[in-house]
Amino acid sequence: MDKYINKLNFDFKTNQKVLNLIGKIDLYKGKWNAIEKQENIYLKELRKIATVESIGSSTRIEGGTLTDNEIKELLNNVKITELKTRDEQEVIGYYDTLEIIYENYDTIPLSENYIKQLHQNLLRHSLKDNRHRGEYKSLSNKVVANYPGGIQKVIFNTTEVHLVQNEMNDLVNWTNEQLKNNEIHPLIIIGLFIYEFLSIHPFQDGNGRLSRLLTTLLLMKSDYLFIQYVSFENLIEQSKKKYYQALMEGQKDRYSENENTSKWSIYFLEKLNILTQKLDEKYDVFKSKGGYLNERQKEIQQYITKNQPLKISDIAKKFNNTNIHTIKKDLQYMKKENMIESIGRGKGTVYVEKKS
């Protein structure tokens, strides 16, 4: 299994950069996991936004055309029987698989069987992929980059069909062994796993999308729970050229002693570090707004701001299509999040905008 360690033989400067980046990411992991234990209202909305961005970016990297807004609309009104286009089928497959990972990451082992099951689920709605989903490839394939205008460029050749089973078996066993031994930092192990998975390209189609889903799975299993609240896929889409260049740098020496993943490892860790900064910014924005409001709550808040002070009967009269108990719950929530405050007691209580 030394073949994997050899690919992590970085020079001194690269090692220092790797250590520096890991230190920053791990510091943020501790900070974020403390935030998450509070189970505040912002997290649910952050994850919804990140999910749409992740689906959009990951499918567009592979040639999909749907925008984030179109994906959001599709998810809100999805009817599986009406998924007519391949783009729609791929979006729903990605969404379903991502949700499985979010909800079950701690019980999903890293095994060939489960990787195949995730692939099966990813392509479940794609009619074109009936024959090969959930099974290793039977034909040679290549890593192809998709560019605007339908232009495709071969990035690198991949593992031959007859070698896939052995290479996947070795990779999964090595990764599990290293994560258990705890001698190499998990971020380095996860980065190498993704590099190797993409190099093998074990399935006929869907390898790129599945690699990004497996990244999320492995990071969450290693307690990097912040990954579900900000889109790693979105950063890859924005830096697609560097993403492919980092992979190609190691790939050009595939199966030789010179194969080295230093450029890929730095790319992987740099993007994770940027991700923590982006999440920090997004979280601060949510906190500054005082929480997440649905459309009805926004309307109530705006009505109070414009017409304060207001009794609950005034608000109920304006929003006469909403149950009074729902309005009371909305007002309690907005008070808790310091958006409004109440003055007085009982029937004389009025609601006003909370002054900062």
Secondary structure as UniProt FT lines:
FT   HELIX           2..6
FT   TURN            7..8
FT   HELIX           12..36
FT   TURN            37..38
FT   HELIX           42..61
FT   TURN            62..63
FT   HELIX           68..76
FT   HELIX           80..82
FT   HELIX           86..104
FT   TURN            105..107
FT   HELIX           112..122
FT   TURN            123..125
FT   HELIX           127..129
FT   TURN            130..134
FT   STRAND          142..147
FT   HELIX           148..150
FT   STRAND          151..157
FT   HELIX           161..163
FT   HELIX           164..181
FT   HELIX           186..200
FT   HELIX           207..221
FT   TURN            222..223
FT   HELIX           225..229
FT   HELIX           232..238
FT   HELIX           240..251
FT   TURN            252..255
FT   TURN            257..258
FT   HELIX           262..288
FT   TURN            289..290
FT   HELIX           295..307
FT   HELIX           312..318
FT   TURN            319..321
FT   HELIX           324..336
FT   TURN            337..338
FT   STRAND          340..343
FT   HELIX           346..348
FT   STRAND          350..353
//
